Amino acid sequence: NEVTPKPQQQPRGPLMGMMAGEEDPRTRADFEFEALMSRMQGAQSLEDVEHVGREVLIRFPAFNPQQVVDLLQKVGTSMLQAYQNGDFLAELCRLVLPRLREFNSTQFTSLTSTMAQWSRRPDGPKTTRFQDNSKAFFSGASVEMSTRLMTFAPHELNCCLAAFVSVGFSEHKFFASVGRAALARHSSYAPVQLTALLAILSEIRLVHTDLFNASAAFLSTRTGELRPVDMSRVLRSFAKCGIQHQVLCKAVGDEVVRRTSDKAATSTFKAEEMCEIAWALCVMQHFHAGVIRLMFKALEKVPTVACEALLQVFEIHLTLDIEHREAYSRFRPERHVIDALEDHYKDNRKDERRCSERLRNDVASTLKSLVDGSVHVNHRTSPGLLVDVVALRKRSSSDGFIHVDLDSTVTVVRSLDQDEATQAALITEGNVALRRRLLQKQGLRLVTVRESEWRDLDDSKDKRRYLRNLLANLGDVLQ
């Protein structure tokens, strides 16, 4: 019996489908939207831009969420971006705000990223109206997002947070809710995604203690999945926020040593990454001999090293020389190398001030009225580290009998463990805490003045009383 071959089926595109009588799923509104997008991309003359701009605003309420997302993405690459000096974009911000709940998590993520791009562009709109409407958009977006944080995939959450941060949005209550949501599902994150989330929070000086500790326990078992840049990033986040986790430190240090000794490993560590990892371990008070050895080996192999990395190496040297002198003796560089590092440090760290010059001088003036000695600001101590204000017995002395450091908004991170910013605990930033720790371990007597408390003092009498009470903790320095 002969088998009759079946005719070969031809692939069908939209046109073939219509010719065969199949229904095109697109509606008339879809075709009209596509035509509008085409005209918008092709508009060059002022008349065409004005015509398309008016049509967009008139038809905007009828667009579905995906069309809105597509439209806003294309607007940023068309002539409409500069239409009406940015007021056109401001109007789009206003129109999309009341519709935020219509967007699913993926669309919402694209929307916030697009709005952030508009705000960040150097040639972007600068009108007051756009700035006000953009601010209102992100405020409304944070409220809407808070109601359904658990519906966002980890990468979507990170993208949204990056968009918020890029425009300067740091509303405490919103990020506190983000911290709680991330804590509830941190184990579902890929290690790289979790590392990125912690980095975003630390960059805006926010820390959710339970989230960081839970993440540390999780990442300690998954360090093999982290890239070198992720390892330095996660340790930097913990160090900056003053969170110590010895298990994480050991796990990362061991993984660095394992990969470096594995000739088949595909990922290698740059000298700068080794310096940052070693420095972060010092901030977190963890000594890992293998990492220190590998850091110095990596430095020997490269002709040049970034300036910041060399600054970190000097602080690493100070920390290990003060806190782990015996164990460090095996790795300690020769004297001429240390001298070169110290000279480089002094040349590139000439002022540690993180408050106004006026505030620092005011504290110095008050201290001068209380002590018999020479008072200076931005003083370099014998270890090479700077301190805000010092009182010296002799003008030529390296170390004083009183050292004062000033705390401001840029020397602390805020805890997200409380919903309200006014109740949030303040944690000293890691690199500031390291400097103060080393100064005190060198026997220098140090007190800290908080800028917020100092500004609340009414007159010089109150300031002297405040400073006198702090100095009383140092013993007989005022006698």
N, C-alpha and C positions, 0 to 999 in steps of 0.2 A: 504493500500500500504506500502510495506516495503521500508525503506530508507536505501540505501546502504551507510555505513560509508565511509568517505573519508580517504584514507591512511594518517597516521600521517607523517608530513614532518620532516626530520632529519636535525639538524643544519649542516651547511657546512663550513668547514675551507678551507684554501687555497688548501690543497691536494684534498679534496672532490670536490672542484670547478673544479680543473684541470681534475679529473677523469670524471666529468660530462660534460666535454667539454667546461667549462667556461674559458675565457681568464684571465690569471693572469696579473694584471695591471703593475707589475714590469717588467722593461726592463733588458736586459743583463747587462747593466751598473750598475743597482741597485744590481744585484746579485754579480757582481764583487766587488762593493764597500763594501757590507756586508762581503764578504770573506776577503777583505783587513782589515776591522775593526777587524774581528775575529783573523787574524794572528797578527795584531798589539798588541792586548790585550794579546796574548799568547807568544809573543816573549820574550825570556829570555837570550839566548846566544848573545854575541856580534855580531856574524855572522848574526843571525836572525834579530837583531835590525838594523844592517847596511843595510841588504837587504830590510826590510820593509821601512826604512827611505828613501832609494833611490826611491823606488816605489811610496811612497807618494808624493815626490817632482816632479817626472816625470808626475804623473797623476793629480796633484793638479789643473791645469788649466781647466780640464774637469769636475771637481766636481761642482754640482749645489750649490746654497747658503746654503740650508739646510744640504747638505752633508758636506760642509765646517764647519758649526757650530758643527755638530755632531762629526766630525773628531777632531777638536781642543779641544773639551771638553774631548774626550777620550785620546788624546795625553798626557794631564796633569796627567793622572792616569796610564800611561804606562811607560815602560823603555825608551821610546823615549824622555821623558822630559829632561833626562840628556845626551842624545846623542850629541856628539861633544861639550861637555861642555857648552851647551846652544846655540851654533851656529845654530843648527837645528831649534830651536824655533825662533831664529832671522830671519832665512830664511822664515819661515811661516809668520811672521809679515810682511816681505817685499812682499811676494806673495799676501797676502790678501788686502793690502793697495789699489792698483788700482781698486779693485773690490767692494769697499764699497757701491757704489750706487746700486748694485744688491740685497742687503739685505733689507728685509722689517723691520719694526720697532721691531718686536719680535726677529727676527734673529740678528739684529744689537745690541739689548740689551744683548743677550747671548754672542755675540762676544766680546763686550767691557768688560763684566764681566769676561770672560775667560782670556782675555789678562791681566786684572788687577790682577787676581789670580796668573798668571805666575810671574808678576813683584813683587808681595808682598811676595811670599813664601820665608821663611827663607833659605830654601835649593834650591831656584830657581836659574836661570841663572844669572850670574854676569858679563859676558863678556862685553867688550865695545861695540861689535857689537850688542848684544841683547839690551843693554841699548839705543843705538842710534836708532835702528829699532823700539823699543817699543815707544820711544818718538815720532818718525815720525808717527807711527800708530795713537797715540792719537791726535796728531796735525791734521792729515788728517781726523780722525773721527769727530773731533769738527767742521771742515769746512763742512763736509758732513751733519752732524746732524743739523747744523744751517740752511741748506736749506730746511729742512722739519720737524721742531720742532713740528708743529701742528699735525703731523701724529702720534706722540708718545702718547700712553696712559699714564696717570699720573704715574702709578707704573713703567712703562718702563722708563719714563723720570728720575724718582728718582733713579732707578737702574743704569742708565747710568751716572748720575751725581756723584753718590757714587763711581763708578769705576774711573771716571776722578780724583776725589778728592783723592782717595786712592793712586794714583801714583804721586801725587803732581802737577797735572795739574790745573792751576788757571788762564788761559788766560782771561783777562778782557773783551774783546769784545765778546767772546763766552758766558760768563755768563750774560753779559748785554742783549744779544739776548734771552737767556733763561728766564730772568726776564720779558721781554716784552711779550714773548709767554705765560708764566704762568699767567701774569696779564690779558691777553685777555680771558682766559678760567678758571680762578681760581674758579668760582662758580660751575664748573663741577667736581671739585675734591671732593673726600670724605674728611671729616675733618682730618682724620689720615694721608692721603696722603699729604694734604696741609701742615700739621704740619711738616712732614718729610722733605718736600722741603725747608721750612724756616730754619729748623735745619741745613740742608746741607750747605746752603748759609752762615748762621751765623758762622758755624764752620771754614770756610775759610775766615772769616772777610769780607764778602761781603753783601751788603744790597741794595735792590731795594725798595726805599721808597714807591712808589705807590703800589707795590705788597704787601708789608707788611701792609700798611694801609687798602687796599682792603680786604686782608686776615683777618685782625682783625675784620672788620665789618662783614664779612661772618661767621667767627668762633664764634663771640659773640652770634649768634643765634643758634649755633649747639654744644654748650659745652656739652650737654647731651650725645653726641656721642663720646666724648674723654675719653680715659682711664686716670687714674691718671698720668701715665708716660708721656702721651701726653700733659697733662696740664702743668706739670713742664717743659717739653721740649719746648712748644710754648712760655711760659713766659720767659724761659732762652734765647731763640732766640731774642725776642724783647728787653730784658734787655741788652744782649751783644751788640746789634747793636744800642743801645741808642734811640730806637723808643718808645715813650710814647703813650699809647692809653688807656685812662681811661675807655672807654666803655668795652673793652676786659678785663681789669683788674677786673672790677666789676662783669662782667659775669662769669669769671672763679672763682672768690672768692665766689660768691653766689652759684655756682654749687658745690664747695667744701663743703660749709656749708650744702647745701641740702642733699648731699650724706652721709655726716657724721651723720646727724640726722636721716636719713632713715635707719631703722633697716633691711629693706628688700633689701637694696642695695648690689649688689654682688661685687662691686669693693671697696676696702678700700685703704686708703692712708698710706704709710709708714711714719715714723717720718722724715726720710731724705727727702722725697718728700714734706712734709709739710714745712720743713725748706727752701727748694729751692723755693717753691712757695711764701712763705712770704718774702724771700730775694729778689726775682725778683720784687715783688710788691714795695718793698722799693726803689730799683734801679729806677723803673718807677714812683716813687713819688706818689704812691697810698696807702692810709691807709684803711685797711679792718679789722675792729675789730674782726669779726668772725673768720677770718683766723688766726690772732694772738692768739686768745684764744685757738683755736683748736691745733695750733702748740705746745703751752706750755703743753696742756693736753697730746698730743701724746708723747712728750719728757718724761713726768712723768711716762708713762706706759712701757717704754722699759729700760732694764738694761744697754745697751750700745748703743752708737750712733757713726756714722762714723765721723772721724776727720774733714772732710770738712764741714759737717753739723754744727758742733759746732762752726767752724770759721764763718759760715754764721749767726748763732744765735747771736754771739757777735756783728757783723756788724748791724744786725737787731736791737739789743738793742741800739746801738749808734744812729742809724738813728731815731728811735722812741723817744728816750730820748731827742734828739736835735730838732726834727721837730714836734713831736706830744706829748710833755711831759704830758699835762693834760689828754688827752685820753689814753695815755699809762700807766698812774698811776694805772689803774685797773688791769693791767697784769704784771707790773714790778716785776721781781724776787727779792728775798731777797738779801741783800748786799753780803753775803758770796757766793751766786750762781754767782753773777756778777763778783766778784773777781776771782772765779775759771775759769769762761769763759775768763776773761782778761788774766789770767796766761797762759791758754791753747793757746790763740791767740798769745801771745808773744813768746811762745815756738815753735810754728809751723809756724809763719809768721815772719821770721827773716830778710828777704830781699825782698823788692818789686821791685828790679831792673829789668827793662825790656830793658836795653840797655847795651852796653859794659862797663866794669869797667873803661876802659881808657877814654871813653867819660864822664862818671860821674865825674871822678877825674879832667878832664880837665875843666869842668864847675866849679867845686869847686875851682880850682886854680885861675880861672879868677875872681870868686866872691871874693876870699880872697884879690885880688889886688885892689878891689873897696871899701871894707868896713873895718871898724874898729871893729873887733869882731872875735870870734872863729868860723871857718867854718868846718862843718862835713858832711860826706856822710852817707846815709842810717840811718837817724835819726828818733827815735821814739818820736812822739809828745805826749802831755798830754792825748789826747783821746785814745792813744794806736796805732794809725795808723802811718805808716811809710811815710817818704818823702825822695826824692833822695838827696837833698842838703839843708843845713840850715846854717844860720848865727846867732850865739848866742851872746848876750851881755855878758853873763857869761857862762863859760864852763859847769857849773852845771845846767843851765836852761833847762826846758823841752821843752819850745816853744821859737822859735827865732823871730827875727824882720824881717827876710826874709826867705821864703821857696821856693825852686825851684824844680819843677817836670819835668821830661824829657819825651818827646813824641817820640816814635819810631814806627816801623812797627807793633809791637805787643801791642801797646796801642790804636790803632785806627782801624776802619773798613772803607773799601772803598765803596763809593756809586756807584751803577750800573746805576744811572740815566743818566750818560754820557757814550758814547761808548768807548771813549779813556781813558786809565788809567791815562795819564798825566793831563787830565782835571777833573778827578774824585775828588769830595769833600771827605775830610777825617773827620770822625766822631769819637769822643772819645769813646772808649769802655765803656760799662755801668759800670762795677765794678770800673774802674779807675775814671770815672766821679763821681761816688758815693763817693769815698774817698776824692776827691778834694772838692766836694760840702760840705761834713761834716767838713773838715778842715777850709774852708772859713766861714762856719756858726758858727764856734767856735771862729771867729775873727782873725784867722791866715792869714797873708798876703802872697799870693801865686802867683807865675808866672810860666809859662810853656815854656820850651825851646824845640824846635823841632829839632830832630837829623839831619834831612835832611838839615835844614837851617844852623845849626852849622857847619856841615861838609863842607859847601860851603865857609866858612870864611877862608881867607888866612893866617892871622897871629894873634898874640895876641892882637894887636891894634884893629883889626876889631872885635874880640871877645868881648873885653871890651866895645866897642861902642855898639854892639848888645845887650849885657846884660844890659848896662846902660839905653838904651832906654826902655827895658822891665821893669826895676825897677822903671822908672819914673812914671809908672802907679800906683805904690804903695804909692806915696806921697814922704815924706822927708826922706826915709830910708837911703839915701846916704849922708845926712848932718851930 
